[in-house]
Every structure is written in C-alpha cells, then in structure tokens.
Amino acid sequence: MAQLLLLHLLAAVVAPWLAKVLRRKAFPVLAVAPAVSFGWLVSVSSDVRAGNLPTQRISWVPGLGIDLDFRLTTLSWVLALLVTGVGALVLLYCTWYFAERDPTLWRFTSVFTAFAGAMLGLVLTDNLLVLYVFWELTTVFSYLLIGHNPASSTNRRAAMQALIVTTFGGLAMLIGIIAVGVHHTYSISELLADPPPLDAVTVTALVLLLVGALSKSALVPFHFWLPGAMAAPTPVSAYLHAAAMVKAGIYLVALLAPAFAGAPAWHALTVGLGLLTMLVGGWRALRQHDIKLLLAYGTVSQLGFIVAIAGLGTKTSALSALALVIAHGLFKSTLFLTVGVVDKCTGTRDLRELSGVGRRLLPVSVPATLAALSMAGIIPLAGFVSKESALEALWQDVQTSTPLPGPWSWLAVTGVVAGSALTVAYTARFLWGAFATKPGVDPTPVKAAHPGFVLSPLLLGVGCLLLGLLSPLESPWLMPYAVSSPLGDTPPSLALWHGLTVPLGLSLVSVAVGLLLFVRRDVVGRAQARVPALVDGERGFSRTMRWVDRGAVETTAVTQRGSLPIYLAAILIVFVALPGAAALTRGTLPSIRLWDNVGQAVVGVFMVAAAVLVLVTRRRLTAVMLVGATGYGVSLLFVLHGAPDLAITQMLVETVSLVVFVLALRRLPTKFTRHPHSPSRTWRIALGVAVGASVGLIALVASGGRTADPVSAEFPTEAYAFGHGKNIVNVTLVDIRAWDTLGEVSVLVAAATGIASLIFVRTRNTRLSRATAKALPSSNPARGTWLHGGRTMRKEKRSVIFEVVTRLVFHVMLAASLFLLFAGHNQPGGGFAGGLVAGLALVVRYLAGGRYELDEAAPFDAGLLVGLGLLVAVGSALAPLAFGGTILETTAVDFTLPPCGEVHLVTSLFFDIGVYLIVVGMMLDIVRSLGTGIDRQIADEESEQEREVART
Amino acid sequence: MTAVAPLALPAAFQPSNVDYLAILPLLIVFGAALVGVLVEAFAPRERRHVIQVGLAVVGLLGAAVAIIPAAGHQGVTMGLADGSTNRQMFALAVDGPALFMQGTIVLMGVLGILTMAERFGGTGPDAFTPSGASTPGSANETAAARAGALTSEVFPLTMFAIFGMMLFPTTNDLIGMFVALEVLSLPLYILSGLARRRRLLSQEASLKYFLLGAFSSAFFLFGTALLYGYAGSVYFGDLSRAIASGPLAMNGLLLPGAFLVFVGLLFKVGAVPFHAWTPDVYQGAPTPVTGFMAACTKAAAFGAILRLAYVGLDTGRWEWTNALVLVALLTMVVGAVLSVTQTDMKRLLAYSSIAHAGFILVGVLAFDRKAIGAVLFYLVAYGFATIAAFAIVSLVRQNGAEATHLSQWAGLGKRYPVVAGAFAFLMLAFAGIPLTSGFVSKFAVFSAAVGTGGATGTVLAVVGVVCSAITVFVYARVIVLMFFSDAPDDAVEVVTPSVSTTFSIAIGTLVTLALGVLPSALLDLADRASQFVR
C-alpha cells in the first residue's frame, strides 16, 4: 500500500514537468496513479470480503510511536475505492476543463495529485499519528487548491477560512490522539479491538477527535467553510465534496463508531449535530441562486445526514452509512462535474439565467438527472437504497429505544424525514434551475461540449443507477464493517424493495413534502427571508478572528510600547509577586531589635528623609546631594556600630561619587524634565517601594534562616595569627580573601580603562598639557603664584582662597593617604582608602586650577599608574612562591630601622601598595575623562560657536 | 592564605583533575575566539574578514568533531575533588544533554557565522556598521564608511558568545552558570547594536537588551546567594540533596531563591513576562545576528533550564512548578496572540520565538526523561529553521535596505518562487504542519506533557495546541501574502546571496525537511543523550 502512496508522490513530483511538456494532456497521464491504485484495490476485494486483511508495516519514527502501518479494512477499502476511482475520473475530466495555456497548470497538477495521495494515505493507515499527518496534509493541499485562483480576494479568504477551521479541528484531534496514544495505543486496529475503558481521559480524547472530524466534515458550527471553498475550480469542488477532504471526517466517525458509540457526548455530537447540520444545510440550499453553491449547501446537509447515521452505531446504521457514503460520492461528483460542464458551455451558473440547457446538453443533463434523483432518494437509484436503509436503522431505534432513548429516537426520525424533504426540494430546485426551460427567460446560448468532457460525469451518473439496481449484490461486500458494531441485529441485505414498510412510508412522505416545498417555492422563499439565520458559523468565525485581532492590537499597544521602564516594570512586578510573596508566606522572620542606641534611629530617620526628598526635588544637583546624604548616613551607622574602618571607606567612596556626579552634571540640564505629579510617577514610586520592601523582606528572611555559625566568628583570632594584623577588615582584604581582592582590582583596572575609552572614544586623554605651556598671555608670569594652573583660567573662574587652600592641603592629603596605606594593617585605613584620599587630593588640584593644573600635579598617564599597581599586586602575590610559600601567603618581618625604631613589616603591605596605585590611577582616569575631557569638549564647542559668530 | 575557609574546602591549594578530551570542544572554541582577537589586532585590514570567517568556521567545525571523542569521556570533570565526600565541586558536567546542546550550538553557530559573513560577493556592504562606537550620523561614522572599514570583530565576539552558550548547559553549579550567562550575554549586547542601517534603532535595542539583561542577571545572582544560604553549596547535586533533606523552616530562602534564578534564565529564552525585549531587539539587531541569537541563545538557555530543573532543583519541584506553568501558559498565549498583529517580519518572528519558548517550556515541565529528549529535539528543529528564516529576511531588500515590512513582501512568491517557497516552508514548520520538523518537535513535547505531566500537562498541551492554531493563522497569512497577493509597484528585490548565505539557507531548510520526514535518527540521539550526570 505504501507503494501506491509512493506512486502518487512520484506523480506529484513529476507533474510540474509533465504539465510543462504535455500541457493539459498531463492529466490523463497523472490519472494513472489513482487508476492503478483503484485497480489494486479491486484486485484485493475478495481478500477484504473474506476478512483476510492486507497489512503492511514500515518503521518510521519508532521513538514517538509513529510507524507507517497500513491495513485495509472494509471501511478503508470502500473509501479508498471512492478516493481513487473518483480521483482518476476527476483528473481525466480536468483535461477538458482547463485551458491549454493555463499558466498555473504546473502547480495545480502537482498539488491535486498530492492531495489524492494524502487522502488515500489517510484511509489506508493503521496508525493514528500517521492519520493525523495525512489529515493535515489534506488540509494544506486543499488550501492550495481552494486558493487556486489567487487573484480574487474571495478565493483568498475562503482558502484561509478553510485552512484555519480545519487546522484548528486537526490540532484538537491531535491532542485527542496524543491522549489516546500515550495512555493506550496509537494503533487503530489495536484500539478498536480492545477499546479502552471510558474514563475521563478517553472521553475527553474522543470529544477532541470528534471536534476534528466535525470540522473536517463541515458540520455545524464549522459548516461555513465548505460553501466558501466553492471558490475552488469545479473539479476540485467535485473531488473535495464527493470523495476527499470532507469524507475524512466521516471516515473517522465511522471508524470509531463501532468501538465508542456508547460513550458520553458521542450521540449528542454525532447524531445531534449531524441532524442539525442536515436541516441547516438543506434550508440554506433552498435559497441559493448559484447552482454550484446550492450543491455545496446540499453537501453540508448530506454530510450531516451521513455523520448522524454513522454515529448511531448499530449494525443496520453502519451498513447504511457505508451505502450512503458510496451513493453520495457517486451522485455528488456527477453533479459537480456536470455543473462544471454547464458553466464552461454557457458561461453562467446562475439558475435565474439558465434556460433550456437540459435539452441541448443531453449528455450532461441525463447523468445529472440520474444523480439528482439519487440525491433525492428516488427509486431505483443508489440514494434511495441507502436512505431506505438509514430510515430502517432509525426505525429500529424507535422500536427498541437503543441506542437512543424513546423521545430522542422519534426526534431523530423526524429530523431525517424533514431533512430528506428539504433534500427533495433543493434537488428539484437544482434540476429545474440548471436544465429546465423557464418561461420568460431567453434560452441560454450553449457551446457544444467535447465528448471527453462529459465522459466522467456520464460514467459516474450511470454508476448511481447501476448501484441502485444491483444493491443486493453490494451488501455482502459491506457487511463485514456492519457486523463489527456491537449493537443491534445483523441487518437485512440492501435492496430496492423490502415490502410495504414504515421506512418506505416515511420516504414517500418526505418526497411528497419536498415536492410541495418546491412547488410553493415562492411562499417558502418569503418565509425564509423572514426567518433570521439561526446558526451563523461564519459570523461567529469572523467575530472570533476580529476579536483575536483586536485583542492582539490592544495588548501590543499596552505592553509593547518600546518603553524601557514598562518592560522593567513587568520584570519587577514578577519579582514582587513571586519571590517577594514567597518570602512573605514561607519565610520565618528573625526577632527584630529596633536599635542598639538612639543615634542609629536618628540617622535612620535622616536617611529615609533624604531618600524621600530625592523624589520631591526637581534639581539634579540637589538630588545628587541627597543621594550622597543617604550614603553619609550609612557611614555614620558604621561608626555607631563600631566599624570606623568601613566608615572611612564609605565616606571616601561617597565623596568621590559626589565629585564624579558633579563633574558629569555640568553637561546636563539643571532640572529634571519630569512632571512631578504625573500618574506614571505615582505607580513607579509604588512599584519602587514594593520592590524595596521585597528586597528588605528577603534580606530579613535570609538572616532569619541562619542555622550555622557565621564564618566571621573566627576572623579576629585568625587575622592576627595568620595575617599578622589587628585591622580585621584590612587583613580580610589583603590576606584572608586576597584572591578575591586580586580579582576585584583586575576588574577595577578593566573598568577604569573602559570608562576612559568609552566616554571619549576618539580622544583617550593621554595627551598631557602642562599648565606652564598654556598660561594665558594676560597673566604675568613674573609674579609668584600659588598654583601654576590658575594662570590658565579666566579671571572670573579663579578663586584665590581655593588656590591657597589647595596649595596648603594637597601635600597634607598625600601624606595622610600614605599614612592610611601604611597604618592600615593594624588601624583603620588600608590601600583602598589611602588611594581614594590621594585621588581626592588630585581632584582638589583639578577643581582649583583646572585641567592644566591636574597635569602639573600628575604629569603621567593614568594607565601607567594602573598598570604599575596591578604589577605590584600580582608580583607581591607571587613573591612568596620564591621563598617556598604559597601564593599570597603573608609573613611578618620585624627589624630595627635606625631613625624610626622598631618596624613591624607585614608582606601583605606590598599587595596593598598595588591596590593603592590602582585606585589612584583609576581616580586620575575618572578626573581626566569626566573633568578634563568634558572641559575640552566645552572649549571645542565654544570656539566653534565663536567661529560661527565671526562668520556671520 | 589562611585557613579561614568553608570547612568543605580543602585547606591546601590543589590542582583540579581535568579531562581535557571531555572539554576539548569548549577549549577549541575559546581558543579560536582568542586567536580571533589577535587577528583583529595584527592582521592587515583587507584580509581580516576572510581570516576571521575561516578561523571561526574551522574552529567551530573542529569543536563539532571534538564532541565525538568527548562523548566517550562523559562525566564530571575539572572540579575540586573533595576527599571527605568524594564529590566534585565547581565542575563541568560533560553529559548527554550538555554535549548534545554543544553540538547543536556549534553547528548552528557555523550557519550563523556564514550568514554574518555575507558581503554579496564583496560588492555590497555587510550587515554591520563600519564604526560601532561612533554617534549615528556623525562625521566619524561617515569617514569610517568612506574608508571601507569593516567590523570584523563581530566574529571573535560571536565566538565568545558561542563559548558562553556551550558552557551554559555544561556548568554544574550556580556560579559557573552565572559566569556562562555573562560570557554569552555580553557579546550579544554589543552585537545587537552594530546594525549598519537604522543605527539608532539598533543602538536602542542594544541598550534595552543590556539594561534588562543586567537586571535579570542581578536577579540570578541574588537567587544564587539565597540558594547558597539555603543549601550551603552552589553545586547542583548538593542543592538537590539539601532540598530533599532540608528543614522546612528554611523554605523562605529556597522559594525566592529558586524564583530569582529562574527569572535570570527565563529572561534569556524570552518567556513572558520577561519577553518585552525580544521584539525590539530582534528588530533592531542586524538580521544575521538576530537569527543566530534566536537559535543559539534559546538552545543554550533551555539547556541550562533543563539542568537546573532536573538536576539542581528537581527535589523541590512541587514548590516552583506552578509558577513556571503560569509562565509557560502566558508565554504561549502572548506569543501567539500578539504575533497576529505584527506588520514587521522581524517582529513577527520575534513573537513566534516567544510562542515557541512557551511550547518548549511545556516539554520542560513534563519532568520525564522522554521530555528531555523532546526538548533537545525541539531546540535543534527550531534553531535551524530560525537561522534560515532570518537569513532569508536579510535578502529581501528595497533600495539596498532590508524590507521587513509585511506589505513589502506581497507578491514575492510570483517573482522569486524558490526563495519565497523556502520561506513558506519554514513558516509551515513554525506552524507545526506535518512533514516539517516543527510538527515532530511539537508532537514530541506535547505527547510528553500529556503522558507524564498529569492534568497540568494536559492543560498545557491543550493551550499549546490552541496557540498553535492561532499561529497557523499568522503564518498562513504570510504565505497568502507572498503567493496570492499582487506585488506593489515599488516591488522589493531578493538580492542574490553569496555561497555562504545560500549554504545556510539551504542547510536550514533541508534540516527542517529532513527532521520532518526522517526524524528518527535525531530523536534517538536526543533520547540517548537525555541522561544527566549528577
């Protein structure tokens, strides 16, 4: 069986090439693929009848349970015959349908053949997943076929609609398949042989499978896509409606019915929706003027009928469902193909314009009439036999109340009779509309049809008649499927005449009512116009689509504004909602001591006040100062806590950042541009508070979760024993965790270099310009001066007092920084603090004397200092190795140096010197880039402006 | 150093045992990246481009080959052996998922590099600005463009990013994971800002990516600290054991810590609500970079998420699963629904990537060995399709600039049937239509979810399927537009690419097809590679 599919695939692959060479003669060649398949199916028919079912297994994706299993049962045999037989005839018919020079022929031939192959695969496979694969393939291919004529927007919309509806159904089905497969099996034959218990999973899976089937077979509420798909070329419609695509849904229902017909919701979905669809489709068909559209609604109606009968699940209904499928396949393909001929020969499909066509196109009107009578269920055609059998199945139900209980079975019978009446009515309307000679309408001009063009409809139409006449011979072939249903008795053979039975009576009633409806069609039409459309799936569909569209637009507008604060807010809200809330609900808070002494509370209040004021102020400088105030508050807290070392460092860091801020603020507006009372600010503040509270809470919970002794408990003794120092903080930095410090200073070096090069890309401030070379001519070099740099500045910018103080303080600060460096091991201080003080000394020189003064004070490149520092630090780290120690090991050396007396030298000092140099270098880099660099930028801009002024 | 250290650590410095064969792929990529930096410094400018591309491709292929011997040396390596408990700390876990992800990232990296190398036969400019550091529109930039400067440092940057991505799913502790996270992220921040056209948009994208990324990295670190506080170790094995035996009183640390760490990782895959950067960055970044980023970052980050969820925090699953389920649901729905309205091709693909992240999360949340294989497979399938898709986007141009607005793509299929056909096929793969890799991967994760995810898994799978249906609508619209609409008067053109991009597109499309038709080999491989070492 895989070979048949391969044959289709091969045909589809060579089709574009064939179409290029042979033009439309390619169709008969391509028809060989389904024809050969049909032949093979006929050749194995006796095997199938005997229950000697052909199977084939090819391993594909065993890991996921997808195997190419094929198995021919009676059901799949019947459908496969229909698919291949009708497929071959439709392909043949296409030869005359398309124009010789149709430019899209290459695509159409290929897609159509592939579609036929996919449909064949769908009915042959024994694996649910492979079935799904073919299912989606038919969706995609039919999408391409429906959208065949892309020029019209109707086609595009119809194709899209069909694609979305059937893909949606297909995906629902996939979930059902997965649920069945994961819990039981993916093999169809195993599933049917050993149906799983009807637990919640199985029932849900079944419902999902049915949703897939119903969407494919265009049942209410999915019925709207099928008439829309009328936009396709007529051969496609014929194939789609008669043998392929929509029959896939029926196949699935018929496949599952024997095993699952009793499941909850099964009958509501199949019989209930099926009959509703039958009525809705028939009702709508009565209103159509386009004969093709009329037939399309007729298909909807018939599909509902077949699904209802197939879903009933008794032996009789199974037999009649199969007979219905065959009869429908034959008459519907005939009708569509004849409509195609009429369309081509007259140029219209509007039944108000057609007149007298029947007589002049006899080769068309005869098979069409046969098929139409079959559709209406008139003796002795195939449609009559199958409908009779269906009514018999329903009548049995009424008598036995199984599987449908009493009132429901009556409702079902009534529904089918009403539906049949509608069918008779719209059949009559079709025949009258397409072929009758209407008074008052000019005879439609008719071109003669090519004999080949009418061959396929003729064959199929005669088939309708033969199948009806030979129906007793037909039933033994279908019986194996019928008896696979557990319910009911083995049905009698299909036949034209069962005697005067109730079903025959019902049949007669429906024909009579139907004819009445047709005769009084004006009255019916007026009534229809008054009744609003009850089930408007299309409107629901477009409303859903619009809703999705609109929802998407609005959500995008709200969430995706390109605004960074909003993006960040989303993350922060999650932070508050998940970790914050988790800490609140799961965490245990430690016992909280409010303060050790009241001073801490005072400082705390001061810091909170400063923080709040930051939000209120509108001046940047004030805001910076207030932020600084919180930092100084922290350093005060350190002091009150008894940590002078940390306090010094914090104080220095705070000062340095203040200076950096101020230097950078020169290039920014003095006030914030924000509006103080805008709503966005309110929620931002609220979010900020929430995030802060969460972080605080998590910190509290974290400290409350302590179970082990802190590692710092051992620090005091260890610091002295191994690090030879009394300042624990400093020893920690240069000894206990010296590796970390080494890493940190390396990062610092990288960061300093990065800052300098990022801020001034082109002009990395390595060019030194000493003040002596840049003195303004107005100043008198002979007179003594406090700072050389001062002479380079304009008078209004100079401050003599500042210059004098700087002159006095600079060296003192340097000395202090060295003191901090050397004393740091045992007293507050250290390389980092010392470096910051030295850096601040340079800042002071810069502020007092300008950029040239800075170069006077530090006539070297910052990079040099930084690199040197890193060298010293690494060198001192490695040095112990030379003396047999380990990296970063600390040794203390005590010796006497004559002028100073006893010296206690700890080797980690050298490491600290490295840190000191790096920090100084980094400070220098900052002042050079943010100070000097910005100065230079300002100066450039000013001279630029002067030149502008000079030019104008 | 003094002896003040956590007691578990050995007192003396001891060298770690390194199985060099096991980490050879990592070393090769890292080495190639370093050499790339040297090339940038010393090679003559006109030959740099060729050397860099050659070096990167050779390095990556070498790494791919080196994975084969590494597969024979699986286990935990490169850590400190602790005598008392016989465990390896700060080690790399060279195991199935890690090697599988490494191989995926390396191979997709080759395609990414080849797309980035596109210069249209040397006649046209490449996708990158000549001078990334200059102000857009400034004299400096013009001068650099006139001098014909090329930003060939994108190749070493990409190599560093690839190194970080390979490391990400391989690390076996939170600190290592953080390092890998940064190593992969920082080059990407730079790369996103280097687009030649629409510089401001590109720089804005870079800035947003960086700032938001920095925030999530900080959260990751915060979470690491809390988890360390909880378990007394950052090593996944210890973490898992600690949760299994840990006191309930400490849950206040565990849960916030786990959430915060997940925030850092979910940000990288673009899961809702940490997704907001995705469309902006995907749109602003140079298109070849976007493709690379979409494919490889996702692979690496999901590798890391898998390890964290299955090895590190597996024992505390019931605590954090619900939050992740919510994230997965949101990700699928938002990604699918918002892709409906997009009018820009790159933004559309961005939302598609968000939706796919949701689908992959569904697989992750199934907590099953089969699910691991499914997720690994999904990442390969999605990655190759994405790289090819973005490579095609970079070819569709108007007046030399990329034409990413959807309306500009109208009628493309009539004039360039091959390119549009390939793109349409990739769209079908994103939609998950059978016989494309997209179907197999979606099927694999959803069936894992239904099979072992219980009721939650079923709900996730159902939502996933509904979202797939929505995305089908989106992708189908693109196909309709390309094939069934008339081209506008000022029609776009498809630039003829060089061999390298053609190769990327061809391989991406072929892999998508091959994984759809014959997925067994890779599925088996992924399944065999789904065992984590502990």
Chai-1 contact restraints between the chains, C-beta under 6 A:
chainA,res_idxA,chainB,res_idxB,connection_type,confidence,min_distance_angstrom,max_distance_angstrom,comment,restraint_id
A,V61,B,P519,contact,1.0,0.0,6.0,A-B,restraint_1
A,V61,B,S520,contact,1.0,0.0,6.0,A-B,restraint_2
A,G63,B,L523,contact,1.0,0.0,6.0,A-B,restraint_3
A,G63,B,D524,contact,1.0,0.0,6.0,A-B,restraint_4
A,G63,B,D527,contact,1.0,0.0,6.0,A-B,restraint_5
A,V133,B,P434,contact,1.0,0.0,6.0,A-B,restraint_6
A,E136,B,I433,contact,1.0,0.0,6.0,A-B,restraint_7
A,E136,B,P434,contact,1.0,0.0,6.0,A-B,restraint_8
A,V140,B,I433,contact,1.0,0.0,6.0,A-B,restraint_9
A,G147,B,F484,contact,1.0,0.0,6.0,A-B,restraint_10
A,P150,B,F484,contact,1.0,0.0,6.0,A-B,restraint_11
A,R156,B,V480,contact,1.0,0.0,6.0,A-B,restraint_12
A,R156,B,F484,contact,1.0,0.0,6.0,A-B,restraint_13
A,L163,B,A476,contact,1.0,0.0,6.0,A-B,restraint_14
A,I164,B,F473,contact,1.0,0.0,6.0,A-B,restraint_15
A,T167,B,V472,contact,1.0,0.0,6.0,A-B,restraint_16
A,F168,B,A469,contact,1.0,0.0,6.0,A-B,restraint_17
A,L171,B,V465,contact,1.0,0.0,6.0,A-B,restraint_18
A,L171,B,S468,contact,1.0,0.0,6.0,A-B,restraint_19
A,L171,B,A469,contact,1.0,0.0,6.0,A-B,restraint_20
A,I175,B,A461,contact,1.0,0.0,6.0,A-B,restraint_21
A,I175,B,V462,contact,1.0,0.0,6.0,A-B,restraint_22
A,I175,B,V465,contact,1.0,0.0,6.0,A-B,restraint_23
A,I178,B,F446,contact,1.0,0.0,6.0,A-B,restraint_24
A,I178,B,S447,contact,1.0,0.0,6.0,A-B,restraint_25
A,I178,B,V450,contact,1.0,0.0,6.0,A-B,restraint_26
A,A179,B,V450,contact,1.0,0.0,6.0,A-B,restraint_27
A,V182,B,S447,contact,1.0,0.0,6.0,A-B,restraint_28
A,V182,B,V450,contact,1.0,0.0,6.0,A-B,restraint_29
A,V182,B,G451,contact,1.0,0.0,6.0,A-B,restraint_30
A,V548,B,V340,contact,1.0,0.0,6.0,A-B,restraint_31
A,D549,B,V340,contact,1.0,0.0,6.0,A-B,restraint_32
A,A552,B,V337,contact,1.0,0.0,6.0,A-B,restraint_33
A,A552,B,L338,contact,1.0,0.0,6.0,A-B,restraint_34
A,A552,B,V340,contact,1.0,0.0,6.0,A-B,restraint_35
A,A552,B,T341,contact,1.0,0.0,6.0,A-B,restraint_36
A,V553,B,T341,contact,1.0,0.0,6.0,A-B,restraint_37
A,T556,B,L338,contact,1.0,0.0,6.0,A-B,restraint_38
A,T556,B,T341,contact,1.0,0.0,6.0,A-B,restraint_39
A,L564,B,K208,contact,1.0,0.0,6.0,A-B,restraint_40
A,Y567,B,L212,contact,1.0,0.0,6.0,A-B,restraint_41
A,Y567,B,A276,contact,1.0,0.0,6.0,A-B,restraint_42
A,A570,B,P273,contact,1.0,0.0,6.0,A-B,restraint_43
A,A570,B,A276,contact,1.0,0.0,6.0,A-B,restraint_44
A,I571,B,F274,contact,1.0,0.0,6.0,A-B,restraint_45
A,V574,B,P273,contact,1.0,0.0,6.0,A-B,restraint_46
A,L578,B,F259,contact,1.0,0.0,6.0,A-B,restraint_47
A,L578,B,A323,contact,1.0,0.0,6.0,A-B,restraint_48
A,P579,B,P256,contact,1.0,0.0,6.0,A-B,restraint_49
A,P579,B,F259,contact,1.0,0.0,6.0,A-B,restraint_50
A,P579,B,L260,contact,1.0,0.0,6.0,A-B,restraint_51
A,A582,B,L255,contact,1.0,0.0,6.0,A-B,restraint_52
A,A582,B,P256,contact,1.0,0.0,6.0,A-B,restraint_53
A,A583,B,G252,contact,1.0,0.0,6.0,A-B,restraint_54
A,A583,B,P256,contact,1.0,0.0,6.0,A-B,restraint_55
A,R586,B,N251,contact,1.0,0.0,6.0,A-B,restraint_56
A,R586,B,G252,contact,1.0,0.0,6.0,A-B,restraint_57
A,R586,B,L255,contact,1.0,0.0,6.0,A-B,restraint_58
A,G587,B,G252,contact,1.0,0.0,6.0,A-B,restraint_59
A,T588,B,A249,contact,1.0,0.0,6.0,A-B,restraint_60
A,T588,B,G252,contact,1.0,0.0,6.0,A-B,restraint_61
A,I698,B,P256,contact,1.0,0.0,6.0,A-B,restraint_62
A,V701,B,G252,contact,1.0,0.0,6.0,A-B,restraint_63
A,A702,B,G229,contact,1.0,0.0,6.0,A-B,restraint_64
A,A702,B,L253,contact,1.0,0.0,6.0,A-B,restraint_65
A,G705,B,M250,contact,1.0,0.0,6.0,A-B,restraint_66
A,G705,B,G252,contact,1.0,0.0,6.0,A-B,restraint_67
A,G705,B,L253,contact,1.0,0.0,6.0,A-B,restraint_68
A,E714,B,V4,contact,1.0,0.0,6.0,A-B,restraint_69
A,E718,B,T2,contact,1.0,0.0,6.0,A-B,restraint_70
A,E718,B,V4,contact,1.0,0.0,6.0,A-B,restraint_71
A,F722,B,T2,contact,1.0,0.0,6.0,A-B,restraint_72
A,I736,B,T2,contact,1.0,0.0,6.0,A-B,restraint_73
A,I736,B,V4,contact,1.0,0.0,6.0,A-B,restraint_74
A,V761,B,A133,contact,1.0,0.0,6.0,A-B,restraint_75
A,L888,B,M1,contact,1.0,0.0,6.0,A-B,restraint_76
